Amino acid sequence: MLRLGEILRDEKIGYYGKFPAATNGSNKGGKPVSEVKHPVSSDDILKKSSNIAAESLYKIAGSEDALKKFAAKNNLDISTIRVVDGSGVSKNNLVTADFMTEFLVKNAAVKDLLPSAGEGTLQNRMLYFKDNIRAKTGTLSDVSAIAGYITARSGKTYAFDIMINDPKSPEADQKSLESNILQVIYAQY
């Protein structure tokens, strides 16, 4: 309720009175102050990198319970990770490169949902790979990451996850290192 009050004040929306609380999805006579409809698609989340769409889907899916069911179904060990939001912007998320790579290997169907070079968050990156890369980027303060699939010159496809957490190096250097690692995989494997 406090957060809602803050949002209304920030948006300079005058509202005086109490916010009626609803439980179990019932509204019992309350009236909506505002409504935002936003269709959620994999393009919004994976190609356009819409944090609000990712967060909404995570909440709608039941967040942690859905993650546990998915992990059990796909034989993924989630004991070493912590996911607190759907967008990945929380510093409280703890995910390893090993887990992400295992996830990608066991869920290759996600490959076609990821942007290729020239699309989404790869719009101006890794263009030399053309259709040989499908990946999702992630950026936080001092952290740069990219995960996905790369098809090397040999024709073999590899799942990868590169995470760089280095407050001393500029973001451009982190992204350059990611590109250099992927160029080696592309050329030599």
C-alpha positions in Angstrom: 0.0 0.0 0.0 2.9 2.3 0.8 4.4 1.7 -2.6 1.1 2.3 -4.4 0.9 5.6 -2.5 4.4 6.5 -3.6 3.7 5.8 -7.2 0.5 7.9 -7.2 2.4 10.8 -5.6 5.3 10.4 -8.0 2.8 10.5 -10.9 1.1 13.5 -9.3 -2.2 11.7 -9.1 -4.2 13.0 -6.2 -5.9 10.2 -4.2 -7.3 10.8 -0.7 -8.7 8.0 1.3 -7.8 4.4 2.0 -6.8 1.8 -0.5 -9.2 -1.2 -0.2 -7.3 -4.4 0.3 -8.5 -7.5 -1.6 -7.6 -11.1 -0.8 -7.8 -14.2 -2.9 -8.2 -12.2 -6.1 -11.5 -10.7 -5.0 -12.1 -7.0 -5.4 -15.3 -6.8 -3.1 -16.5 -3.4 -4.3 -13.2 -1.8 -4.9 -12.7 0.1 -8.1 -9.5 0.1 -10.1 -7.4 3.2 -10.1 -5.6 2.3 -13.3 -5.2 -0.7 -15.6 -2.3 -1.5 -17.9 -2.7 -4.3 -20.4 0.4 -5.7 -21.9 0.5 -8.9 -23.8 3.5 -11.0 -22.9 5.5 -12.8 -25.6 8.9 -14.4 -25.9 9.9 -11.5 -28.2 9.1 -9.0 -25.4 11.2 -10.9 -22.9 14.0 -12.4 -24.9 14.4 -10.1 -27.9 13.3 -6.7 -26.7 14.5 -7.5 -23.1 11.4 -6.1 -21.5 12.0 -6.4 -17.7 8.3 -5.6 -16.9 7.1 -8.4 -19.2 9.7 -10.9 -17.7 8.7 -9.9 -14.2 5.0 -10.2 -15.0 5.4 -13.6 -16.5 7.5 -14.8 -13.5 4.8 -13.6 -11.1 1.9 -15.0 -13.1 3.6 -18.4 -13.4 3.9 -18.7 -9.7 7.6 -17.8 -9.5 9.5 -20.1 -7.2 7.0 -22.9 -7.3 7.0 -22.9 -11.1 10.8 -22.8 -11.1 11.0 -25.9 -8.8 8.5 -27.8 -11.0 10.4 -26.9 -14.1 13.7 -27.9 -12.6 12.3 -31.2 -11.4 10.8 -32.0 -14.8 14.1 -31.1 -16.6 16.4 -32.7 -14.0 18.1 -29.4 -13.1 19.7 -28.9 -9.7 18.5 -25.5 -8.4 20.1 -25.9 -5.0 23.1 -23.8 -6.0 21.0 -20.9 -7.4 18.6 -18.2 -6.1 16.1 -16.5 -8.3 14.1 -13.6 -6.8 12.7 -11.9 -9.8 11.9 -12.7 -13.4 13.9 -10.0 -15.1 17.3 -10.7 -13.5 17.8 -7.1 -12.4 18.0 -8.0 -8.7 21.5 -8.3 -7.2 19.9 -11.0 -4.9 19.7 -13.4 -7.9 22.5 -15.9 -7.7 23.0 -18.0 -10.8 26.2 -19.8 -12.0 27.5 -20.1 -15.5 27.5 -23.8 -15.1 23.7 -23.8 -14.2 22.9 -21.6 -17.2 24.8 -23.7 -19.6 23.2 -26.9 -18.3 19.8 -25.2 -18.6 20.5 -24.3 -22.3 21.8 -27.8 -23.1 18.7 -29.5 -21.6 16.3 -27.0 -23.1 17.5 -26.5 -26.7 14.0 -25.5 -27.8 14.7 -22.1 -26.3 17.3 -21.5 -29.0 14.8 -20.3 -31.6 13.3 -17.8 -29.1 16.6 -16.0 -28.6 17.6 -13.1 -30.7 20.3 -13.6 -33.4 22.9 -11.0 -34.4 21.2 -7.8 -35.4 18.1 -8.4 -33.3 17.0 -7.3 -29.8 19.9 -6.8 -27.5 22.3 -8.0 -30.2 21.0 -5.4 -32.6 24.4 -3.7 -32.8 26.6 -6.5 -31.5 28.2 -9.6 -33.0 27.0 -8.9 -36.5 29.9 -10.9 -38.0 28.3 -14.1 -36.6 25.2 -13.5 -38.7 22.8 -16.4 -38.1 25.4 -18.4 -36.2 24.5 -17.0 -32.8 21.4 -16.9 -30.7 21.8 -15.3 -27.4 20.4 -13.2 -24.5 22.5 -10.5 -22.9 22.3 -9.3 -19.3 23.8 -6.1 -17.8 23.9 -4.8 -14.3 26.2 -2.4 -12.6 29.7 -3.9 -13.0 28.3 -7.1 -14.5 27.9 -8.1 -18.1 26.6 -11.5 -19.3 25.6 -13.3 -22.5 24.2 -16.8 -22.8 22.9 -18.8 -25.7 24.0 -20.9 -28.6 26.8 -20.5 -31.2 27.3 -22.6 -34.3 31.0 -22.8 -35.0 32.5 -22.9 -38.5 32.7 -26.7 -38.1 28.9 -26.8 -38.0 28.8 -27.9 -34.3 26.5 -25.9 -32.0 27.5 -25.1 -28.5 25.6 -23.7 -25.5 27.5 -21.1 -23.6 27.2 -18.6 -20.8 29.8 -15.9 -20.1 29.4 -13.8 -17.0 31.8 -11.0 -16.1 31.7 -9.4 -12.7 34.4 -6.8 -12.7 33.8 -3.3 -11.2 37.3 -2.2 -12.4 36.8 -2.7 -16.1 34.6 -0.5 -18.4 31.5 -2.1 -19.8 32.9 -1.8 -23.3 35.9 -3.9 -22.3 33.6 -6.6 -20.8 31.5 -6.8 -24.0 34.7 -6.9 -26.1 36.0 -9.8 -24.0 32.6 -11.7 -24.5 33.0 -11.1 -28.3 36.6 -12.3 -28.3 35.7 -15.5 -26.4 32.9 -16.3 -28.9 35.1 -15.5 -31.9 37.6 -18.2 -30.6 34.8 -20.7 -30.2 33.4 -19.9 -33.6 36.8 -20.1 -35.4 38.4 -23.0 -33.6 35.7 -25.4 -32.5 
